[in-house]
């Protein structure tokens, strides 16, 4: 039996100094406590950008500027088969509020937070390569 994909919009928030925003998955969700890029499910009728805008207001209390899909990956978790639409975001306004009880951290390379959600590994590899850095997924377990 084939599993249906859950479509997910994901924001890679990048500060001018190159730092990335990661947050923890809230208690009660699969992989609670793992670090991830913020985002969430794309609802019926929403574009990736609309979904990401809604999710970041709901989760973090910030309103993003323009967001275009940069990469698309898939990851098969035990609880869901997800198709992740990754968007680099350089512009936002508002004060960050952790509205789901999560923790957030701005991270420079090498990232200090652990463990990182496995679905983020390909994107972390691409981001590291953009900076001319080596990538080892084992460092995020």
C-alpha positions, 0 to 999 in steps of 0.5 A: 500500500502506498502512503500519501505524502503530507505536504509541508512548507519549511522556512530557513530563516537566515540572519544577515550574519548567516545564522540559521533559526532552529526550534525544538518540536513541541511536547506531544508531537512525534520527535518532541525535543528534536531541533528543526526548521519552523514550518508546517502542513500546507492546507488545501488551497494554500500555496507554499508561501501562504502556508509558511506565512501562516505557520510562522505567525502561529508558531513564532509570532513573526510575519515573513516577507517573500518566500520562494521554494528553494529545494524540495525533499521527501522523508519517510518518518514512521508517523508520516511520509512528508514532502518538504518545500524548503524556502529561504527567508531573509525578511521578517518582522515582529518579535519572536514568541515561542507560541507552542512551548518550543525553544529557539536558537540562532545557529552559526556553523558548526551547529551546536544543537542536538538532535536534529530532525533527520528530514533536515539533513539534506538541507543542512548538507546543502547549506554547509556546502554553500559555505564551503564546509564539510557535512557529517549527518552523524554529528546531529544525532 
